[in-house]
Amino acid sequence: MTELLSKAFKEASKLPELEQNTFAKWVLEELKTAAKWEKLFAESENILDKLADEALTAEDKGTTKPLNIKSL
């Protein structure tokens, strides 16, 4: 465990029990969410590669249109 994480948990341990539990639930949920996003990004890598290849091919063929920023 890093010093910073140890310090954070040490400070959290000074909180009342209800706040400690709230903090613990938040940390666990954040870790679960981070793992979920990591998995989703890993799974989408092939899709993003395919879309990028399609965009580059369209650009090479001259079939793309310039973006009209004023309409945004």
C-alpha positions as a printed Julia matrix, in Angstrom:
72×3 Matrix{Float64}:
   0.0    0.0     0.0
   1.31   3.45   -0.85
   1.95   6.06    1.81
  -0.78   8.29    0.41
  -3.39   5.53    0.43
  -2.34   4.54    3.94
  -2.7    8.17    5.06
  -6.15   8.41    3.45
  -7.36   5.27    5.23
  -5.84   6.43    8.5
  -7.75   9.71    8.24
 -10.93   7.89    7.24
 -10.6    5.66   10.29
 -11.08   8.76   12.46
 -14.54   9.35   11.03
 -17.69   8.17   12.81
 -18.72   4.61   11.9
 -21.54   5.69    9.6
 -19.23   7.98    7.63
 -16.57   5.25    7.46
 -19.12   2.87    5.98
 -20.28   5.51    3.51
 -16.68   6.16    2.49
 -15.96   2.43    2.16
 -19.03   1.9    -0.03
 -17.99   4.85   -2.2
 -14.43   3.51   -2.63
 -15.67   0.02   -3.49
 -18.18   1.39   -5.99
 -15.49   3.55   -7.61
 -13.2    0.55   -7.98
 -16.02  -1.51   -9.47
 -16.9    1.3   -11.89
 -13.26   1.74  -12.92
 -13.0   -1.99  -13.65
 -16.21  -1.85  -15.67
 -14.94   1.06  -17.8
 -11.59  -0.65  -18.33
 -13.37  -3.76  -19.59
 -15.67  -1.74  -21.86
 -12.76   0.18  -23.37
 -10.82  -3.02  -23.94
 -13.82  -4.57  -25.67
 -14.42  -1.48  -27.8
 -10.83  -1.24  -29.03
 -11.55  -3.38  -32.1
 -14.67  -1.38  -32.91
 -12.8    1.9   -32.6
  -9.99   0.57  -34.81
 -12.53  -0.45  -37.44
 -14.25   2.96  -37.34
 -10.91   4.74  -37.61
  -9.94   2.6   -40.61
 -13.29   3.36  -42.27
 -12.83   7.09  -41.68
  -9.29   7.04  -43.1
 -10.46   5.07  -46.15
 -13.3    7.54  -46.75
 -10.83  10.42  -46.44
  -8.44   8.76  -48.89
 -11.31   8.27  -51.37
 -12.36  11.9   -50.95
 -15.85  10.96  -49.8
 -15.75  12.92  -46.56
 -17.32  16.33  -46.09
 -15.79  19.2   -44.11
 -17.39  19.92  -40.77
 -19.38  23.14  -40.71
 -18.45  24.44  -37.26
 -20.87  27.37  -37.54
 -23.81  24.96  -37.59
 -22.78  23.45  -34.27
